[in-house]
């Protein structure tokens, strides 16, 4: 049996495959090595439903956010090896998962727009260019954290019209924001959670303008820096990409870019790729 997993900063999707068929699906929290240490990963695995099948697994293929560097891949390989003790462990970047899931063996630009954001140029086999995303503190333009952070700052700065301001202040409390961002664990997930409110109010002009501004920054800071970027379709993976697909298509067209496939999760296409 083999297991294939795609891990973002928030959650991980697992698929158990045997005899070229998916036998079971599992979910755990995300395994970004910038956020979780090896010991934390092992604790998550030991409290998951994967316990019932771990000894039967012979291969693990995990694609995770924050795993562009070999040192970060090792942070995940160690607990995976301890947990799946009979398996060969393979850890790759989630960007490679996105490229394999959307492009297969074709060339293309690929972006992740989920809790965070990232992008690459893919030659059909390997990632050949990557504009570093810099994470949710320094970058991740257009991702869920970035949009959520911009929204929270605008609410706390009392920058919306009176009607919207009164409504949003019921959800955005300054003491709660400061505690969640500066004192509690996983501030990225907390900030990204505000995307639900943003998406529910996307018909409001001020909200739409905020989202467009953050997505434009993503194109300017990431996509438009690739060689011959107008020559490739842009494929997108992630919940934020799916929710704002219409806006993204308009923005892409304004930069002379053709939008390709937009899917929320790469896991099913990844299984097909491996099989």
ChimeraX commands (.cxc) that place a marker at each C-alpha (Angstrom):
marker #1 position 0.00,0.00,0.00 radius 0.5
marker #1 position 1.11,3.56,-0.66 radius 0.5
marker #1 position -0.16,6.80,0.80 radius 0.5
marker #1 position -0.17,10.15,-0.99 radius 0.5
marker #1 position -0.66,13.38,0.91 radius 0.5
marker #1 position -0.94,17.08,0.14 radius 0.5
marker #1 position -0.27,19.41,3.07 radius 0.5
marker #1 position -0.87,23.14,3.24 radius 0.5
marker #1 position -0.39,25.38,6.24 radius 0.5
marker #1 position -3.87,24.55,7.53 radius 0.5
marker #1 position -4.71,20.95,6.64 radius 0.5
marker #1 position -3.40,17.75,5.04 radius 0.5
marker #1 position -5.36,15.48,2.70 radius 0.5
marker #1 position -4.27,11.82,2.67 radius 0.5
marker #1 position -5.21,9.09,0.18 radius 0.5
marker #1 position -4.49,5.41,0.81 radius 0.5
marker #1 position -3.92,3.56,-2.48 radius 0.5
marker #1 position -3.70,-0.20,-3.07 radius 0.5
marker #1 position -3.80,-2.08,-6.39 radius 0.5
marker #1 position -4.31,1.24,-8.22 radius 0.5
marker #1 position -7.45,2.04,-6.25 radius 0.5
marker #1 position -8.10,4.59,-3.51 radius 0.5
marker #1 position -9.05,2.58,-0.44 radius 0.5
marker #1 position -9.45,5.35,2.14 radius 0.5
marker #1 position -9.13,9.10,2.75 radius 0.5
marker #1 position -7.87,10.87,5.87 radius 0.5
marker #1 position -7.40,14.43,7.13 radius 0.5
marker #1 position -4.98,15.97,9.61 radius 0.5
marker #1 position -3.74,19.49,10.33 radius 0.5
marker #1 position -1.16,21.00,7.99 radius 0.5
marker #1 position 2.53,20.04,8.30 radius 0.5
marker #1 position 4.37,23.24,7.39 radius 0.5
marker #1 position 7.86,22.82,8.96 radius 0.5
marker #1 position 8.06,26.57,9.58 radius 0.5
marker #1 position 5.09,26.17,11.92 radius 0.5
marker #1 position 5.28,22.62,13.34 radius 0.5
marker #1 position 8.38,20.90,14.74 radius 0.5
marker #1 position 9.13,17.20,14.22 radius 0.5
marker #1 position 7.77,16.25,17.64 radius 0.5
marker #1 position 4.51,18.07,16.94 radius 0.5
marker #1 position 4.11,16.24,13.63 radius 0.5
marker #1 position 4.58,12.89,15.37 radius 0.5
marker #1 position 1.97,13.81,17.99 radius 0.5
marker #1 position -0.54,14.65,15.25 radius 0.5
marker #1 position 0.12,11.36,13.46 radius 0.5
marker #1 position -0.19,9.34,16.67 radius 0.5
marker #1 position -3.61,10.86,17.38 radius 0.5
marker #1 position -4.94,10.39,13.84 radius 0.5
marker #1 position -6.91,7.62,12.10 radius 0.5
marker #1 position -3.72,6.74,10.22 radius 0.5
marker #1 position -2.76,4.62,13.24 radius 0.5
marker #1 position -4.96,1.80,11.93 radius 0.5
marker #1 position -3.02,1.44,8.65 radius 0.5
marker #1 position 0.49,2.74,9.37 radius 0.5
marker #1 position 2.18,-0.68,9.51 radius 0.5
marker #1 position 0.77,-1.68,6.10 radius 0.5
marker #1 position 2.23,1.31,4.23 radius 0.5
marker #1 position 5.29,0.67,2.04 radius 0.5
marker #1 position 5.60,4.12,0.41 radius 0.5
marker #1 position 4.73,7.64,1.59 radius 0.5
marker #1 position 4.58,10.58,-0.83 radius 0.5
marker #1 position 4.02,13.80,1.11 radius 0.5
marker #1 position 3.93,17.22,-0.54 radius 0.5
marker #1 position 4.01,20.02,2.03 radius 0.5
marker #1 position 4.08,23.80,2.27 radius 0.5
marker #1 position 7.45,25.18,3.38 radius 0.5
marker #1 position 9.40,22.23,1.97 radius 0.5
marker #1 position 11.38,23.84,-0.82 radius 0.5
marker #1 position 14.59,23.37,1.20 radius 0.5
marker #1 position 16.08,19.96,1.94 radius 0.5
marker #1 position 16.56,20.88,5.62 radius 0.5
marker #1 position 12.83,21.52,5.98 radius 0.5
marker #1 position 12.01,18.27,4.21 radius 0.5
marker #1 position 14.11,16.46,6.83 radius 0.5
marker #1 position 11.99,18.00,9.61 radius 0.5
marker #1 position 9.03,16.04,8.22 radius 0.5
marker #1 position 10.91,12.94,7.08 radius 0.5
marker #1 position 12.01,12.13,10.63 radius 0.5
marker #1 position 8.55,11.81,12.26 radius 0.5
marker #1 position 7.08,10.24,9.12 radius 0.5
marker #1 position 9.81,7.58,9.22 radius 0.5
marker #1 position 9.14,6.92,12.88 radius 0.5
marker #1 position 5.41,6.60,12.33 radius 0.5
marker #1 position 5.40,4.72,9.00 radius 0.5
marker #1 position 8.23,2.44,10.10 radius 0.5
marker #1 position 7.91,0.00,7.17 radius 0.5
marker #1 position 7.73,2.63,4.43 radius 0.5
marker #1 position 10.06,4.52,2.12 radius 0.5
marker #1 position 9.49,8.23,2.83 radius 0.5
marker #1 position 9.37,10.90,0.10 radius 0.5
marker #1 position 8.81,14.57,0.98 radius 0.5
marker #1 position 8.49,17.29,-1.65 radius 0.5
marker #1 position 7.33,20.88,-1.90 radius 0.5
marker #1 position 3.58,21.54,-2.26 radius 0.5
marker #1 position 4.40,23.57,-5.37 radius 0.5
marker #1 position 5.52,20.38,-7.10 radius 0.5
marker #1 position 2.20,18.82,-6.08 radius 0.5
marker #1 position 0.34,21.76,-7.61 radius 0.5
marker #1 position 2.39,21.52,-10.82 radius 0.5
marker #1 position 1.92,17.77,-11.18 radius 0.5
marker #1 position -1.79,18.02,-10.39 radius 0.5
marker #1 position -2.55,20.79,-12.89 radius 0.5
marker #1 position 0.08,20.47,-15.63 radius 0.5
marker #1 position 0.91,16.78,-15.60 radius 0.5
marker #1 position 3.68,16.57,-18.19 radius 0.5
marker #1 position 2.94,19.95,-19.85 radius 0.5
marker #1 position 4.66,23.31,-19.34 radius 0.5
marker #1 position 2.87,25.99,-17.38 radius 0.5
marker #1 position 2.79,28.54,-14.60 radius 0.5
marker #1 position 1.32,27.29,-11.37 radius 0.5
marker #1 position 0.13,29.20,-8.33 radius 0.5
marker #1 position -1.09,28.22,-4.89 radius 0.5
marker #1 position -3.66,30.60,-3.41 radius 0.5
marker #1 position -4.80,29.09,-0.13 radius 0.5
marker #1 position -3.89,30.09,3.41 radius 0.5
marker #1 position -0.59,31.27,1.92 radius 0.5
marker #1 position 0.50,31.81,-1.66 radius 0.5
marker #1 position 3.31,30.65,-3.90 radius 0.5
marker #1 position 4.03,30.20,-7.58 radius 0.5
marker #1 position 6.41,28.60,-10.05 radius 0.5
marker #1 position 7.26,27.99,-13.68 radius 0.5
marker #1 position 7.12,24.27,-14.54 radius 0.5
marker #1 position 8.74,22.66,-17.59 radius 0.5
marker #1 position 6.67,19.48,-17.58 radius 0.5
marker #1 position 9.02,17.63,-15.23 radius 0.5
marker #1 position 10.62,20.09,-12.82 radius 0.5
marker #1 position 10.12,23.50,-11.28 radius 0.5
marker #1 position 12.54,25.73,-13.21 radius 0.5
marker #1 position 11.72,29.12,-11.68 radius 0.5
marker #1 position 10.27,30.09,-8.32 radius 0.5
marker #1 position 9.74,33.58,-6.92 radius 0.5
marker #1 position 10.18,33.08,-3.18 radius 0.5
marker #1 position 6.89,33.62,-1.36 radius 0.5
marker #1 position 8.56,34.75,1.95 radius 0.5
marker #1 position 5.73,33.42,4.13 radius 0.5
marker #1 position 2.81,35.17,5.79 radius 0.5
marker #1 position 4.88,37.81,7.63 radius 0.5
marker #1 position 6.90,39.08,4.66 radius 0.5
marker #1 position 4.90,37.95,1.63 radius 0.5
marker #1 position 2.17,35.47,0.67 radius 0.5
marker #1 position 0.48,38.18,-1.41 radius 0.5
marker #1 position -3.10,37.33,-2.37 radius 0.5
marker #1 position -3.29,34.37,0.00 radius 0.5
marker #1 position -5.82,33.94,2.76 radius 0.5
marker #1 position -3.58,35.38,5.47 radius 0.5
marker #1 position -2.69,38.40,3.34 radius 0.5
marker #1 position -6.33,39.19,2.54 radius 0.5
marker #1 position -7.40,38.53,6.13 radius 0.5
marker #1 position -4.64,40.76,7.50 radius 0.5
marker #1 position -5.55,43.60,5.13 radius 0.5
marker #1 position -9.21,43.27,6.14 radius 0.5
marker #1 position -8.48,43.29,9.88 radius 0.5
marker #1 position -6.18,46.31,9.58 radius 0.5
marker #1 position -8.85,48.22,7.67 radius 0.5
marker #1 position -11.53,47.40,10.25 radius 0.5
marker #1 position -9.32,48.36,13.20 radius 0.5
marker #1 position -8.33,51.54,11.37 radius 0.5
marker #1 position -12.05,52.38,10.93 radius 0.5
marker #1 position -11.61,52.72,7.16 radius 0.5
marker #1 position -14.87,51.19,5.93 radius 0.5
marker #1 position -18.11,53.10,5.40 radius 0.5
marker #1 position -20.25,53.49,8.53 radius 0.5
marker #1 position -22.65,50.65,7.73 radius 0.5
marker #1 position -19.92,48.10,6.98 radius 0.5
marker #1 position -17.75,49.35,9.82 radius 0.5
marker #1 position -20.52,48.78,12.38 radius 0.5
marker #1 position -21.12,45.27,11.03 radius 0.5
marker #1 position -17.45,44.23,10.91 radius 0.5
marker #1 position -16.67,45.57,14.37 radius 0.5
marker #1 position -18.91,42.81,15.75 radius 0.5
marker #1 position -16.40,40.24,14.44 radius 0.5
marker #1 position -13.09,42.08,14.72 radius 0.5
marker #1 position -12.28,42.91,18.34 radius 0.5
marker #1 position -8.97,44.64,18.96 radius 0.5
marker #1 position -8.05,42.70,22.14 radius 0.5
marker #1 position -8.88,39.37,20.54 radius 0.5
marker #1 position -6.89,40.24,17.41 radius 0.5
marker #1 position -3.81,41.31,19.37 radius 0.5
marker #1 position -3.91,38.21,21.60 radius 0.5
marker #1 position -4.44,35.85,18.66 radius 0.5
marker #1 position -1.70,37.40,16.52 radius 0.5
marker #1 position 0.97,38.04,19.15 radius 0.5
marker #1 position 0.33,35.56,21.95 radius 0.5
marker #1 position -1.43,32.47,20.63 radius 0.5
marker #1 position -0.30,29.68,18.31 radius 0.5
marker #1 position -1.05,29.64,14.55 radius 0.5
marker #1 position -1.68,33.37,13.97 radius 0.5
marker #1 position -1.66,32.65,10.23 radius 0.5
marker #1 position -4.72,30.42,10.52 radius 0.5
marker #1 position -6.48,32.99,12.68 radius 0.5
marker #1 position -5.93,35.79,10.16 radius 0.5
marker #1 position -6.91,33.57,7.24 radius 0.5
marker #1 position -10.20,32.74,8.98 radius 0.5
marker #1 position -11.47,36.26,8.21 radius 0.5
marker #1 position -11.68,35.30,4.54 radius 0.5
marker #1 position -15.09,33.79,5.26 radius 0.5
marker #1 position -16.40,37.25,6.15 radius 0.5
marker #1 position -14.60,38.83,3.20 radius 0.5
marker #1 position -16.04,36.29,0.74 radius 0.5
marker #1 position -19.56,36.73,2.15 radius 0.5
marker #1 position -19.34,40.47,1.47 radius 0.5
marker #1 position -17.51,40.42,-1.87 radius 0.5
marker #1 position -20.47,42.19,-3.52 radius 0.5
marker #1 position -19.61,45.27,-1.44 radius 0.5
marker #1 position -17.45,47.62,-3.49 radius 0.5
marker #1 position -14.96,48.32,-0.69 radius 0.5
marker #1 position -14.44,44.62,-0.04 radius 0.5
marker #1 position -14.07,43.83,-3.73 radius 0.5
marker #1 position -11.48,46.60,-4.08 radius 0.5
marker #1 position -9.52,45.21,-1.12 radius 0.5
marker #1 position -9.41,41.71,-2.63 radius 0.5
marker #1 position -8.49,43.05,-6.08 radius 0.5
marker #1 position -5.64,45.08,-4.53 radius 0.5
marker #1 position -4.15,42.02,-2.79 radius 0.5
marker #1 position -4.53,39.81,-5.88 radius 0.5
marker #1 position -2.95,42.48,-8.08 radius 0.5
marker #1 position 0.03,42.51,-5.73 radius 0.5
marker #1 position 0.31,38.74,-6.14 radius 0.5
marker #1 position 0.51,39.10,-9.91 radius 0.5
marker #1 position 2.97,42.01,-9.72 radius 0.5
marker #1 position 5.27,40.51,-7.09 radius 0.5
marker #1 position 5.15,36.92,-8.33 radius 0.5
marker #1 position 3.61,36.00,-11.65 radius 0.5
marker #1 position 4.84,38.87,-13.84 radius 0.5
marker #1 position 8.46,38.22,-12.86 radius 0.5
marker #1 position 8.68,34.89,-14.69 radius 0.5
marker #1 position 10.42,34.56,-18.05 radius 0.5
marker #1 position 7.92,34.94,-20.90 radius 0.5
marker #1 position 5.06,34.78,-18.41 radius 0.5
marker #1 position 2.49,35.63,-21.09 radius 0.5
marker #1 position 3.44,32.47,-23.01 radius 0.5
marker #1 position 2.08,29.98,-20.45 radius 0.5
marker #1 position -1.35,29.28,-19.00 radius 0.5
marker #1 position -1.65,30.02,-15.28 radius 0.5
marker #1 position -3.10,27.15,-13.24 radius 0.5
marker #1 position -4.23,27.77,-9.67 radius 0.5
marker #1 position -4.67,25.49,-6.66 radius 0.5
marker #1 position -6.37,26.54,-3.44 radius 0.5
marker #1 position -9.58,27.68,-1.78 radius 0.5
marker #1 position -8.84,31.39,-2.20 radius 0.5
marker #1 position -8.16,30.86,-5.90 radius 0.5
marker #1 position -11.47,29.05,-6.30 radius 0.5
marker #1 position -13.56,31.57,-4.33 radius 0.5
marker #1 position -12.20,34.56,-6.27 radius 0.5
marker #1 position -11.87,32.81,-9.63 radius 0.5
marker #1 position -13.85,35.47,-11.49 radius 0.5
marker #1 position -11.75,38.34,-10.16 radius 0.5
marker #1 position -8.54,36.41,-10.82 radius 0.5
marker #1 position -9.57,35.75,-14.41 radius 0.5
marker #1 position -10.16,39.48,-14.99 radius 0.5
marker #1 position -6.84,40.41,-13.40 radius 0.5
marker #1 position -4.98,37.74,-15.37 radius 0.5
marker #1 position -6.45,39.06,-18.61 radius 0.5
marker #1 position -5.35,42.58,-17.72 radius 0.5
marker #1 position -1.75,41.30,-17.60 radius 0.5
marker #1 position -2.09,39.36,-20.84 radius 0.5
marker #1 position -2.21,36.00,-19.05 radius 0.5
marker #1 position -4.56,33.13,-19.87 radius 0.5
marker #1 position -6.10,31.46,-16.83 radius 0.5
marker #1 position -5.95,27.67,-16.97 radius 0.5
marker #1 position -7.50,25.23,-14.50 radius 0.5
marker #1 position -8.53,26.39,-11.03 radius 0.5
marker #1 position -9.10,23.64,-8.46 radius 0.5
marker #1 position -9.39,23.69,-4.70 radius 0.5
marker #1 position -7.36,20.58,-3.87 radius 0.5
marker #1 position -4.69,18.76,-5.88 radius 0.5
marker #1 position -4.95,15.44,-4.06 radius 0.5
marker #1 position -7.19,13.55,-6.53 radius 0.5
marker #1 position -5.09,14.66,-9.51 radius 0.5
marker #1 position -1.95,13.73,-7.57 radius 0.5
marker #1 position -3.21,10.21,-7.08 radius 0.5
marker #1 position -3.87,9.98,-10.83 radius 0.5
marker #1 position -0.34,11.32,-11.51 radius 0.5
marker #1 position 1.30,8.70,-9.30 radius 0.5
marker #1 position -0.77,5.85,-10.66 radius 0.5
marker link #1:1,2 radius 0.2
marker link #1:2,3 radius 0.2
marker link #1:3,4 radius 0.2
marker link #1:4,5 radius 0.2
marker link #1:5,6 radius 0.2
marker link #1:6,7 radius 0.2
marker link #1:7,8 radius 0.2
marker link #1:8,9 radius 0.2
marker link #1:9,10 radius 0.2
marker link #1:10,11 radius 0.2
marker link #1:11,12 radius 0.2
marker link #1:12,13 radius 0.2
marker link #1:13,14 radius 0.2
marker link #1:14,15 radius 0.2
marker link #1:15,16 radius 0.2
marker link #1:16,17 radius 0.2
marker link #1:17,18 radius 0.2
marker link #1:18,19 radius 0.2
marker link #1:19,20 radius 0.2
marker link #1:20,21 radius 0.2
marker link #1:21,22 radius 0.2
marker link #1:22,23 radius 0.2
marker link #1:23,24 radius 0.2
marker link #1:24,25 radius 0.2
marker link #1:25,26 radius 0.2
marker link #1:26,27 radius 0.2
marker link #1:27,28 radius 0.2
marker link #1:28,29 radius 0.2
marker link #1:29,30 radius 0.2
marker link #1:30,31 radius 0.2
marker link #1:31,32 radius 0.2
marker link #1:32,33 radius 0.2
marker link #1:33,34 radius 0.2
marker link #1:34,35 radius 0.2
marker link #1:35,36 radius 0.2
marker link #1:36,37 radius 0.2
marker link #1:37,38 radius 0.2
marker link #1:38,39 radius 0.2
marker link #1:39,40 radius 0.2
marker link #1:40,41 radius 0.2
marker link #1:41,42 radius 0.2
marker link #1:42,43 radius 0.2
marker link #1:43,44 radius 0.2
marker link #1:44,45 radius 0.2
marker link #1:45,46 radius 0.2
marker link #1:46,47 radius 0.2
marker link #1:47,48 radius 0.2
marker link #1:48,49 radius 0.2
marker link #1:49,50 radius 0.2
marker link #1:50,51 radius 0.2
marker link #1:51,52 radius 0.2
marker link #1:52,53 radius 0.2
marker link #1:53,54 radius 0.2
marker link #1:54,55 radius 0.2
marker link #1:55,56 radius 0.2
marker link #1:56,57 radius 0.2
marker link #1:57,58 radius 0.2
marker link #1:58,59 radius 0.2
marker link #1:59,60 radius 0.2
marker link #1:60,61 radius 0.2
marker link #1:61,62 radius 0.2
marker link #1:62,63 radius 0.2
marker link #1:63,64 radius 0.2
marker link #1:64,65 radius 0.2
marker link #1:65,66 radius 0.2
marker link #1:66,67 radius 0.2
marker link #1:67,68 radius 0.2
marker link #1:68,69 radius 0.2
marker link #1:69,70 radius 0.2
marker link #1:70,71 radius 0.2
marker link #1:71,72 radius 0.2
marker link #1:72,73 radius 0.2
marker link #1:73,74 radius 0.2
marker link #1:74,75 radius 0.2
marker link #1:75,76 radius 0.2
marker link #1:76,77 radius 0.2
marker link #1:77,78 radius 0.2
marker link #1:78,79 radius 0.2
marker link #1:79,80 radius 0.2
marker link #1:80,81 radius 0.2
marker link #1:81,82 radius 0.2
marker link #1:82,83 radius 0.2
marker link #1:83,84 radius 0.2
marker link #1:84,85 radius 0.2
marker link #1:85,86 radius 0.2
marker link #1:86,87 radius 0.2
marker link #1:87,88 radius 0.2
marker link #1:88,89 radius 0.2
marker link #1:89,90 radius 0.2
marker link #1:90,91 radius 0.2
marker link #1:91,92 radius 0.2
marker link #1:92,93 radius 0.2
marker link #1:93,94 radius 0.2
marker link #1:94,95 radius 0.2
marker link #1:95,96 radius 0.2
marker link #1:96,97 radius 0.2
marker link #1:97,98 radius 0.2
marker link #1:98,99 radius 0.2
marker link #1:99,100 radius 0.2
marker link #1:100,101 radius 0.2
marker link #1:101,102 radius 0.2
marker link #1:102,103 radius 0.2
marker link #1:103,104 radius 0.2
marker link #1:104,105 radius 0.2
marker link #1:105,106 radius 0.2
marker link #1:106,107 radius 0.2
marker link #1:107,108 radius 0.2
marker link #1:108,109 radius 0.2
marker link #1:109,110 radius 0.2
marker link #1:110,111 radius 0.2
marker link #1:111,112 radius 0.2
marker link #1:112,113 radius 0.2
marker link #1:113,114 radius 0.2
marker link #1:114,115 radius 0.2
marker link #1:115,116 radius 0.2
marker link #1:116,117 radius 0.2
marker link #1:117,118 radius 0.2
marker link #1:118,119 radius 0.2
marker link #1:119,120 radius 0.2
marker link #1:120,121 radius 0.2
marker link #1:121,122 radius 0.2
marker link #1:122,123 radius 0.2
marker link #1:123,124 radius 0.2
marker link #1:124,125 radius 0.2
marker link #1:125,126 radius 0.2
marker link #1:126,127 radius 0.2
marker link #1:127,128 radius 0.2
marker link #1:128,129 radius 0.2
marker link #1:129,130 radius 0.2
marker link #1:130,131 radius 0.2
marker link #1:131,132 radius 0.2
marker link #1:132,133 radius 0.2
marker link #1:133,134 radius 0.2
marker link #1:134,135 radius 0.2
marker link #1:135,136 radius 0.2
marker link #1:136,137 radius 0.2
marker link #1:137,138 radius 0.2
marker link #1:138,139 radius 0.2
marker link #1:139,140 radius 0.2
marker link #1:140,141 radius 0.2
marker link #1:141,142 radius 0.2
marker link #1:142,143 radius 0.2
marker link #1:143,144 radius 0.2
marker link #1:144,145 radius 0.2
marker link #1:145,146 radius 0.2
marker link #1:146,147 radius 0.2
marker link #1:147,148 radius 0.2
marker link #1:148,149 radius 0.2
marker link #1:149,150 radius 0.2
marker link #1:150,151 radius 0.2
marker link #1:151,152 radius 0.2
marker link #1:152,153 radius 0.2
marker link #1:153,154 radius 0.2
marker link #1:154,155 radius 0.2
marker link #1:155,156 radius 0.2
marker link #1:156,157 radius 0.2
marker link #1:157,158 radius 0.2
marker link #1:158,159 radius 0.2
marker link #1:159,160 radius 0.2
marker link #1:160,161 radius 0.2
marker link #1:161,162 radius 0.2
marker link #1:162,163 radius 0.2
marker link #1:163,164 radius 0.2
marker link #1:164,165 radius 0.2
marker link #1:165,166 radius 0.2
marker link #1:166,167 radius 0.2
marker link #1:167,168 radius 0.2
marker link #1:168,169 radius 0.2
marker link #1:169,170 radius 0.2
marker link #1:170,171 radius 0.2
marker link #1:171,172 radius 0.2
marker link #1:172,173 radius 0.2
marker link #1:173,174 radius 0.2
marker link #1:174,175 radius 0.2
marker link #1:175,176 radius 0.2
marker link #1:176,177 radius 0.2
marker link #1:177,178 radius 0.2
marker link #1:178,179 radius 0.2
marker link #1:179,180 radius 0.2
marker link #1:180,181 radius 0.2
marker link #1:181,182 radius 0.2
marker link #1:182,183 radius 0.2
marker link #1:183,184 radius 0.2
marker link #1:184,185 radius 0.2
marker link #1:185,186 radius 0.2
marker link #1:186,187 radius 0.2
marker link #1:187,188 radius 0.2
marker link #1:188,189 radius 0.2
marker link #1:189,190 radius 0.2
marker link #1:190,191 radius 0.2
marker link #1:191,192 radius 0.2
marker link #1:192,193 radius 0.2
marker link #1:193,194 radius 0.2
marker link #1:194,195 radius 0.2
marker link #1:195,196 radius 0.2
marker link #1:196,197 radius 0.2
marker link #1:197,198 radius 0.2
marker link #1:198,199 radius 0.2
marker link #1:199,200 radius 0.2
marker link #1:200,201 radius 0.2
marker link #1:201,202 radius 0.2
marker link #1:202,203 radius 0.2
marker link #1:203,204 radius 0.2
marker link #1:204,205 radius 0.2
marker link #1:205,206 radius 0.2
marker link #1:206,207 radius 0.2
marker link #1:207,208 radius 0.2
marker link #1:208,209 radius 0.2
marker link #1:209,210 radius 0.2
marker link #1:210,211 radius 0.2
marker link #1:211,212 radius 0.2
marker link #1:212,213 radius 0.2
marker link #1:213,214 radius 0.2
marker link #1:214,215 radius 0.2
marker link #1:215,216 radius 0.2
marker link #1:216,217 radius 0.2
marker link #1:217,218 radius 0.2
marker link #1:218,219 radius 0.2
marker link #1:219,220 radius 0.2
marker link #1:220,221 radius 0.2
marker link #1:221,222 radius 0.2
marker link #1:222,223 radius 0.2
marker link #1:223,224 radius 0.2
marker link #1:224,225 radius 0.2
marker link #1:225,226 radius 0.2
marker link #1:226,227 radius 0.2
marker link #1:227,228 radius 0.2
marker link #1:228,229 radius 0.2
marker link #1:229,230 radius 0.2
marker link #1:230,231 radius 0.2
marker link #1:231,232 radius 0.2
marker link #1:232,233 radius 0.2
marker link #1:233,234 radius 0.2
marker link #1:234,235 radius 0.2
marker link #1:235,236 radius 0.2
marker link #1:236,237 radius 0.2
marker link #1:237,238 radius 0.2
marker link #1:238,239 radius 0.2
marker link #1:239,240 radius 0.2
marker link #1:240,241 radius 0.2
marker link #1:241,242 radius 0.2
marker link #1:242,243 radius 0.2
marker link #1:243,244 radius 0.2
marker link #1:244,245 radius 0.2
marker link #1:245,246 radius 0.2
marker link #1:246,247 radius 0.2
marker link #1:247,248 radius 0.2
marker link #1:248,249 radius 0.2
marker link #1:249,250 radius 0.2
marker link #1:250,251 radius 0.2
marker link #1:251,252 radius 0.2
marker link #1:252,253 radius 0.2
marker link #1:253,254 radius 0.2
marker link #1:254,255 radius 0.2
marker link #1:255,256 radius 0.2
marker link #1:256,257 radius 0.2
marker link #1:257,258 radius 0.2
marker link #1:258,259 radius 0.2
marker link #1:259,260 radius 0.2
marker link #1:260,261 radius 0.2
marker link #1:261,262 radius 0.2
marker link #1:262,263 radius 0.2
marker link #1:263,264 radius 0.2
marker link #1:264,265 radius 0.2
marker link #1:265,266 radius 0.2
marker link #1:266,267 radius 0.2
marker link #1:267,268 radius 0.2
marker link #1:268,269 radius 0.2
marker link #1:269,270 radius 0.2
marker link #1:270,271 radius 0.2
marker link #1:271,272 radius 0.2
marker link #1:272,273 radius 0.2
marker link #1:273,274 radius 0.2
marker link #1:274,275 radius 0.2
view
